[in-house]
Amino acid sequence: MIKGLGIDIAEIDRVRKIYGRHPRFLNKILNEDEIAVYNSLNTEKAKMTYLTGRFSVKEAFTKAMGTGLVGIGFHDLSVLNHKSGQPYIKTDIFEGNIHVSISDTDELVITEVILEEAD
């Protein structure tokens, strides 16, 4: 049974500007595992798309939970990728199945999270 659906859209340039003004934004949004992936990326464009995507997925997750950011921190979630490239969320705050989609253009990232209760 579906527990929740969350969708978010974020502007890459807006995140770039926030990060430019507040470099600690990176550590606020990404955890250690995500920062390692961020640091492995070769271009500023790839890094900003990655950061925007992780920010957006975490926003979508909180929408799917129905809580917003109340009681859920950005570090409560790790948004990683399987070897195939498919994103997944690693967390202890939801025990069911989590389905994630991340898409981007040159300007935007859109994400969707579906929470499915465990049987």
C-alpha positions in Angstrom: 0.0 0.0 0.0 1.2 3.5 -0.9 1.9 5.6 2.3 2.9 8.8 0.5 4.0 10.5 -2.7 6.4 13.5 -2.8 7.5 15.5 -5.8 9.9 18.4 -5.8 11.4 20.6 -8.5 14.5 22.7 -7.9 16.5 25.3 -10.0 20.1 24.3 -10.3 21.2 28.0 -10.5 19.3 28.9 -7.3 21.2 26.1 -5.4 24.4 27.3 -7.0 23.8 30.8 -5.8 22.9 29.6 -2.2 26.1 27.5 -2.1 28.1 30.5 -3.4 26.9 32.7 -0.6 26.9 29.9 2.1 29.5 27.2 1.4 28.4 25.4 4.6 25.2 24.6 2.7 26.9 21.6 1.2 27.5 20.1 4.6 24.0 20.9 5.8 22.4 19.0 2.9 24.9 16.2 2.1 26.2 13.6 4.5 29.7 12.0 4.4 28.9 9.3 1.8 27.2 11.9 -0.5 30.0 14.4 -0.1 32.5 11.7 -1.2 30.4 11.2 -4.4 30.2 15.0 -4.9 33.9 15.4 -4.6 34.5 12.7 -7.2 32.6 14.6 -9.8 34.8 16.4 -12.4 32.8 19.5 -13.3 31.1 22.3 -11.4 28.0 21.7 -13.5 27.9 18.0 -12.4 28.5 18.9 -8.8 25.7 21.5 -8.8 23.3 19.1 -10.5 24.2 16.4 -7.9 23.8 18.8 -5.0 20.5 20.1 -6.3 19.2 16.5 -6.9 20.0 15.4 -3.4 18.4 18.5 -1.9 15.3 17.9 -4.0 15.0 14.2 -3.2 15.2 14.9 0.5 12.5 17.6 0.1 10.3 15.1 -1.8 10.9 12.5 0.9 9.6 14.8 3.6 6.6 15.6 1.5 5.9 11.9 1.0 6.1 11.4 4.8 3.6 14.2 5.2 5.8 16.1 7.7 7.9 18.5 5.7 11.2 19.1 7.4 9.6 19.0 10.9 11.4 16.2 12.7 13.4 15.0 9.7 16.9 16.4 9.0 18.8 16.3 5.7 21.3 13.9 7.4 18.6 11.4 8.3 18.6 10.4 4.6 21.4 9.2 2.3 20.6 9.4 -1.4 23.0 7.1 -3.2 23.1 5.2 -6.4 23.2 1.5 -7.2 25.9 0.3 -9.6 23.3 0.5 -12.4 22.9 4.3 -11.6 19.4 3.9 -10.1 19.1 6.2 -7.0 18.0 4.9 -3.7 17.4 6.3 -0.2 19.1 4.8 2.8 17.4 5.7 6.1 16.2 4.4 9.4 13.1 6.6 9.6 11.0 4.6 7.2 10.8 0.8 7.1 8.9 0.1 3.9 10.0 0.3 0.3 11.2 3.7 -1.1 11.0 4.4 -4.8 13.0 7.3 -6.1 13.3 9.1 -9.4 15.6 12.0 -10.3 15.6 13.8 -13.6 17.3 16.9 -14.7 17.7 19.5 -17.5 20.3 22.2 -17.8 18.2 24.4 -15.5 16.0 22.1 -13.3 16.0 18.9 -11.3 12.7 17.2 -10.6 12.4 14.3 -8.1 9.7 11.9 -7.0 9.6 9.7 -4.0 7.0 7.0 -3.4 6.8 5.4 0.0 5.3 1.9 0.1 4.4 0.3 3.4 6.0 -3.0 4.2 3.7 -6.0 4.0 
